[in-house]
Amino acid sequence: MKGRRPIRQSLRSRSTGGLAEDIDGYLNFIDLERGLSAKTQESYASDLDQCAAFLTRRGVKDWRTAPGDVVAQWIHSLTGDELKVSSLARKLTALRGLARYLVREKYRDDDFTALLVSPKQTRSIPGTLTANEVERLLAAPIGGTPHALRDKALLELFYSSGLRVSELGGLTIQQVDLEHGFLRVFGKGSKERVVPIGGKATDAIKVWLEAGRPHFVKARTGSQLFLSERGDGLSRVTLWFIVKKYAKLAGINKTVKPHLLRHSFATHLLSGGADLRAIQEMLGHANISTTQIYTAVESKRLIDQHAKFHPRNRE
């Protein structure tokens, strides 16, 4: 599949076991069966190679006979490395996945990670734009130039759909159904979801397709919805530059990054009364707990409003 890294291959036979060989086998398994992103697979490979090096220094040569207490020593050795809790949790997830793979393939009878405890993660509350700031941002592209039409449509769709940066940059014309007001997007793990498009975003995209996009088309141009001056799709860096440019023109005194529009999309839907499960589906979150962070954003907003305007809080 395009964009996926090549399946990791071992120079030795998997049947011989060993630390490196079984890591290879597990990575091949998740590449074919789990549909994890290339970035996640690369992180897991690095984590497991790091653990294998630790085990080797302690005389352990095979995952299939590795003592659980020695594996636990590796996790404990990381707690003093000033790692982020999320990084430590990811390493443990990679290790648990390998252990379950070995049991599934009948290379081991026991899960050597069964007694390991995951570190408690605390989620930071994402920043958002206010509704007024969003209105100013969306109004910032002015005029009928091809660049202005593109950027207007891009920002409107970004806020209307809550897409990830990579999803927006890779969007094709075929994925967008302007007649019925929705788009189909392939998110993490190549999972498809349907996302509604608002009326203003739909109108802006129509104008862009008719009067703006033809000016960017080159001989090698494909079906990408939004194009650069070279006729290619927009990169993450270009998207970041566009958002930053118009945030500055709109006079927004915040560090505005593309993901901030995704956070704002979710937070504003929630504050408007949208169902959390519906927001989860639109964002493409696999777990509702990921979406629940936006309830904390809304709670904080209410607390701030109470502190600012309640008579008993005034001096």
Buried (B, 14 or more C-beta within 10 A) or exposed (E): EEEEEEEBEBEEEBEEBBBBBBBBBBBBBBBEEEEBBEEBBBBBBEBBEEBBEBBEEEEBEBBBEBEBEBBBEBBEEBEEEEBEEEBBBBBBBBBBBBBBBBBEBEBBEEBBBEEBEEBEEEEEEBBBBBEEBBEBBBEBBEEEEBBBBBBBBBBBBBBBBBBBBBBBBBBBBEBBEBEEBBBBBBBBEEEEBEBBBBEBBBBBBEBBBEEBBEEBEEEEBEEBBBBBEEBBBBEEEBBBEBBBBBBEBBEBEEEBBBBBBBBBBBBBBBBEEBEBEEBBBBBBBEEEEEBBBBEBBBEEBEEEEEEEEEEEEEE
